[in-house]
Amino acid sequence: PETISTPLGDFDTIKVVVTHTTYLAGAEVSRGQDISWYSPKIGRAVRTEETSWDTETQSWVLGRVHEITSVTFP
């Protein structure tokens, strides 16, 4: 569990990390991670970060960030 701040406010969340690897002809060609902070209160992720693995620095590099800015309930 983590509390995070977004443009819509603070949320109590569950952090979910998905790591994926792409292979071509049996050799690894890319690796990435999608990290999402899921809010049970509103039933969706309120922040997601897409990262890729940099083989030169041996570290994750942040690509895109998506944050919730509004929500409408029926």
KESE-774208 format. One record per atom (N, C-alpha, C): residue number from 1; atom name; x, y, z. Coordinates in nm, 4 decimals. Example, Ala and Ser with C-alpha at 12.3 -4.5 7.8 and 13.67 -1.06 7.14 Angstrom:
2
> 1; N; 1.3190; -0.5690; 0.7800
> 1; CA; 1.2300; -0.4500; 0.7800
> 1; C; 1.3200; -0.3300; 0.7800
> 2; N; 1.2850; -0.2250; 0.7080
> 2; CA; 1.3670; -0.1060; 0.7140
> 2; C; 1.2900; 0.0030; 0.7870
//
This chain:
74
> 1; N; 0.0822; -0.1207; 0.0000
> 1; CA; 0.0000; 0.0000; 0.0000
> 1; C; 0.0865; 0.1270; 0.0000
> 2; N; 0.0453; 0.2243; -0.0776
> 2; CA; 0.1135; 0.3538; -0.0817
> 2; C; 0.0093; 0.4639; -0.0980
> 3; N; 0.0360; 0.5782; -0.0382
> 3; CA; -0.0455; 0.6967; -0.0618
> 3; C; 0.0293; 0.7832; -0.1613
> 4; N; -0.0370; 0.8210; -0.2718
> 4; CA; 0.0284; 0.9055; -0.3716
> 4; C; -0.0563; 1.0288; -0.3989
> 5; N; 0.0090; 1.1334; -0.4483
> 5; CA; -0.0578; 1.2578; -0.4846
> 5; C; -0.0691; 1.2663; -0.6360
> 6; N; -0.1856; 1.3089; -0.6832
> 6; CA; -0.2109; 1.3298; -0.8259
> 6; C; -0.2742; 1.4678; -0.8419
> 7; N; -0.2915; 1.5140; -0.9653
> 7; CA; -0.3608; 1.6417; -0.9842
> 7; C; -0.5039; 1.6419; -0.9278
> 8; N; -0.5634; 1.5223; -0.9116
> 8; CA; -0.6990; 1.5111; -0.8579
> 8; C; -0.7010; 1.5022; -0.7056
> 9; N; -0.5837; 1.4808; -0.6439
> 9; CA; -0.5773; 1.4698; -0.4985
> 9; C; -0.4946; 1.3507; -0.4544
> 10; N; -0.4984; 1.3207; -0.3251
> 10; CA; -0.4236; 1.2096; -0.2669
> 10; C; -0.5102; 1.0840; -0.2663
> 11; N; -0.4449; 0.9688; -0.2924
> 11; CA; -0.5160; 0.8416; -0.2962
> 11; C; -0.4377; 0.7352; -0.2207
> 12; N; -0.5093; 0.6509; -0.1461
> 12; CA; -0.4513; 0.5301; -0.0888
> 12; C; -0.4553; 0.4261; -0.1997
> 13; N; -0.3391; 0.3671; -0.2311
> 13; CA; -0.3296; 0.2796; -0.3477
> 13; C; -0.2584; 0.1493; -0.3165
> 14; N; -0.2686; 0.0592; -0.4123
> 14; CA; -0.1909; -0.0646; -0.4139
> 14; C; -0.0995; -0.0558; -0.5353
> 15; N; 0.0305; -0.0700; -0.5140
> 15; CA; 0.1275; -0.0599; -0.6234
> 15; C; 0.1376; -0.1944; -0.6960
> 16; N; 0.1220; -0.1902; -0.8292
> 16; CA; 0.1282; -0.3101; -0.9128
> 16; C; 0.2408; -0.2905; -1.0139
> 17; N; 0.3365; -0.3846; -1.0169
> 17; CA; 0.4498; -0.3771; -1.1095
> 17; C; 0.4426; -0.4946; -1.2066
> 18; N; 0.4410; -0.4640; -1.3363
> 18; CA; 0.4416; -0.5659; -1.4414
> 18; C; 0.5693; -0.5482; -1.5214
> 19; N; 0.6515; -0.6530; -1.5269
> 19; CA; 0.7756; -0.6501; -1.6045
> 19; C; 0.7564; -0.7366; -1.7281
> 20; N; 0.7997; -0.6858; -1.8432
> 20; CA; 0.7851; -0.7612; -1.9672
> 20; C; 0.9164; -0.7601; -2.0458
> 21; N; 0.9419; -0.8709; -2.1141
> 21; CA; 1.0633; -0.8883; -2.1939
> 21; C; 1.0232; -0.9315; -2.3343
> 22; N; 1.0884; -0.8724; -2.4345
> 22; CA; 1.0636; -0.9080; -2.5743
> 22; C; 1.1848; -0.9830; -2.6282
> 23; N; 1.1581; -1.0953; -2.6945
> 23; CA; 1.2637; -1.1777; -2.7526
> 23; C; 1.2473; -1.1831; -2.9040
> 24; N; 1.3586; -1.1880; -2.9755
> 24; CA; 1.3599; -1.2056; -3.1199
> 24; C; 1.4612; -1.3145; -3.1513
> 25; N; 1.4154; -1.4219; -3.2118
> 25; CA; 1.5009; -1.5370; -3.2439
> 25; C; 1.5738; -1.5877; -3.1195
> 26; N; 1.5029; -1.5877; -3.0058
> 26; CA; 1.5584; -1.6410; -2.8825
> 26; C; 1.6476; -1.5461; -2.8043
> 27; N; 1.6737; -1.4259; -2.8581
> 27; CA; 1.7586; -1.3287; -2.7887
> 27; C; 1.6735; -1.2136; -2.7350
> 28; N; 1.7038; -1.1709; -2.6138
> 28; CA; 1.6313; -1.0584; -2.5549
> 28; C; 1.6640; -0.9311; -2.6320
> 29; N; 1.5601; -0.8598; -2.6750
> 29; CA; 1.5829; -0.7352; -2.7483
> 29; C; 1.5345; -0.6124; -2.6713
> 30; N; 1.4432; -0.6313; -2.5764
> 30; CA; 1.4000; -0.5188; -2.4937
> 30; C; 1.3356; -0.5693; -2.3663
> 31; N; 1.3355; -0.4801; -2.2684
> 31; CA; 1.2752; -0.5106; -2.1392
> 31; C; 1.2066; -0.3841; -2.0888
> 32; N; 1.0923; -0.3995; -2.0283
> 32; CA; 1.0201; -0.2836; -1.9778
> 32; C; 0.9432; -0.3150; -1.8512
> 33; N; 0.8968; -0.2086; -1.7875
> 33; CA; 0.8136; -0.2213; -1.6684
> 33; C; 0.7005; -0.1213; -1.6768
> 34; N; 0.5825; -0.1647; -1.6385
> 34; CA; 0.4692; -0.0754; -1.6201
> 34; C; 0.4359; -0.0796; -1.4713
> 35; N; 0.4394; 0.0366; -1.4087
> 35; CA; 0.4097; 0.0460; -1.2661
> 35; C; 0.2814; 0.1266; -1.2520
> 36; N; 0.1816; 0.0679; -1.1869
> 36; CA; 0.0534; 0.1348; -1.1683
> 36; C; 0.0205; 0.1420; -1.0207
> 37; N; -0.0452; 0.2503; -0.9837
> 37; CA; -0.0956; 0.2664; -0.8486
> 37; C; -0.2473; 0.2606; -0.8585
> 38; N; -0.3044; 0.1512; -0.8088
> 38; CA; -0.4465; 0.1226; -0.8194
> 38; C; -0.5180; 0.1698; -0.6931
> 39; N; -0.6245; 0.2459; -0.7119
> 39; CA; -0.7055; 0.2941; -0.5999
> 39; C; -0.8313; 0.2100; -0.5872
> 40; N; -0.8424; 0.1293; -0.4815
> 40; CA; -0.9659; 0.0531; -0.4604
> 40; C; -1.0883; 0.1446; -0.4445
> 41; N; -1.0681; 0.2650; -0.3936
> 41; CA; -1.1789; 0.3579; -0.3695
> 41; C; -1.2514; 0.3951; -0.4994
> 42; N; -1.1756; 0.4163; -0.6087
> 42; CA; -1.2413; 0.4528; -0.7345
> 42; C; -1.2359; 0.3404; -0.8383
> 43; N; -1.1663; 0.2312; -0.8065
> 43; CA; -1.1672; 0.1135; -0.8932
> 43; C; -1.0841; 0.1238; -1.0189
> 44; N; -0.9749; 0.2016; -1.0137
> 44; CA; -0.8869; 0.2111; -1.1302
> 44; C; -0.7502; 0.2656; -1.0883
> 45; N; -0.6560; 0.2573; -1.1820
> 45; CA; -0.5236; 0.3136; -1.1563
> 45; C; -0.5335; 0.4659; -1.1595
> 46; N; -0.4644; 0.5311; -1.0653
> 46; CA; -0.4635; 0.6771; -1.0628
> 46; C; -0.3309; 0.7328; -1.1141
> 47; N; -0.2312; 0.6458; -1.1290
> 47; CA; -0.1023; 0.6853; -1.1869
> 47; C; -0.0386; 0.5614; -1.2494
> 48; N; 0.0219; 0.5786; -1.3666
> 48; CA; 0.0947; 0.4708; -1.4322
> 48; C; 0.2248; 0.5273; -1.4876
> 49; N; 0.3343; 0.4543; -1.4680
> 49; CA; 0.4644; 0.4906; -1.5241
> 49; C; 0.5118; 0.3783; -1.6154
> 50; N; 0.5531; 0.4138; -1.7361
> 50; CA; 0.6084; 0.3173; -1.8299
> 50; C; 0.7596; 0.3388; -1.8349
> 51; N; 0.8357; 0.2323; -1.8109
> 51; CA; 0.9809; 0.2427; -1.8104
> 51; C; 1.0417; 0.1383; -1.9041
> 52; N; 1.1666; 0.1618; -1.9422
> 52; CA; 1.2412; 0.0643; -2.0222
> 52; C; 1.3784; 0.0460; -1.9590
> 53; N; 1.4397; -0.0686; -1.9857
> 53; CA; 1.5694; -0.1028; -1.9285
> 53; C; 1.6800; -0.0495; -2.0183
> 54; N; 1.7730; 0.0277; -1.9621
> 54; CA; 1.8880; 0.0797; -2.0354
> 54; C; 2.0057; -0.0132; -2.0107
> 55; N; 2.0487; -0.0834; -2.1145
> 55; CA; 2.1560; -0.1813; -2.0987
> 55; C; 2.2904; -0.1156; -2.0697
> 56; N; 2.3098; 0.0094; -2.1120
> 56; CA; 2.4367; 0.0780; -2.0849
> 56; C; 2.4506; 0.1172; -1.9388
> 57; N; 2.3438; 0.1754; -1.8815
> 57; CA; 2.3508; 0.2199; -1.7422
> 57; C; 2.3022; 0.1137; -1.6447
> 58; N; 2.2433; 0.0036; -1.7005
> 58; CA; 2.1878; -0.1033; -1.6181
> 58; C; 2.0867; -0.0482; -1.5175
> 59; N; 1.9940; 0.0352; -1.5701
> 59; CA; 1.8921; 0.0937; -1.4836
> 59; C; 1.7644; 0.1175; -1.5637
> 60; N; 1.6537; 0.1363; -1.4900
> 60; CA; 1.5251; 0.1655; -1.5527
> 60; C; 1.5195; 0.3129; -1.5897
> 61; N; 1.4672; 0.3421; -1.7105
> 61; CA; 1.4533; 0.4785; -1.7592
> 61; C; 1.3045; 0.5088; -1.7736
> 62; N; 1.2624; 0.6172; -1.7124
> 62; CA; 1.1211; 0.6554; -1.7163
> 62; C; 1.0839; 0.7036; -1.8556
> 63; N; 0.9763; 0.6482; -1.9077
> 63; CA; 0.9252; 0.6893; -2.0383
> 63; C; 0.8049; 0.7800; -2.0202
> 64; N; 0.6853; 0.7219; -2.0214
> 64; CA; 0.5627; 0.8002; -2.0085
> 64; C; 0.5021; 0.7871; -1.8692
> 65; N; 0.4347; 0.8943; -1.8269
> 65; CA; 0.3619; 0.8955; -1.6997
> 65; C; 0.2181; 0.9371; -1.7299
> 66; N; 0.1238; 0.8636; -1.6746
> 66; CA; -0.0175; 0.8955; -1.6888
> 66; C; -0.0747; 0.9160; -1.5491
> 67; N; -0.1443; 1.0291; -1.5280
> 67; CA; -0.2057; 1.0549; -1.3979
> 67; C; -0.3521; 1.0935; -1.4164
> 68; N; -0.4326; 1.0530; -1.3220
> 68; CA; -0.5744; 1.0853; -1.3245
> 68; C; -0.5924; 1.2346; -1.2983
> 69; N; -0.6790; 1.2961; -1.3759
> 69; CA; -0.7080; 1.4392; -1.3556
> 69; C; -0.8553; 1.4641; -1.3259
> 70; N; -0.9408; 1.3665; -1.3606
> 70; CA; -1.0827; 1.3803; -1.3276
> 70; C; -1.1455; 1.2420; -1.3301
> 71; N; -1.2609; 1.2306; -1.2667
> 71; CA; -1.3360; 1.1055; -1.2662
> 71; C; -1.4841; 1.1389; -1.2547
> 72; N; -1.5662; 1.0647; -1.3287
> 72; CA; -1.7106; 1.0831; -1.3242
> 72; C; -1.7747; 0.9489; -1.2930
> 73; N; -1.8599; 0.9467; -1.1931
> 73; CA; -1.9312; 0.8244; -1.1573
> 73; C; -2.0748; 0.8342; -1.2062
> 74; N; -2.1298; 0.7208; -1.2551
> 74; CA; -2.2683; 0.7222; -1.3032
> 74; C; -2.3673; 0.7478; -1.1917
//
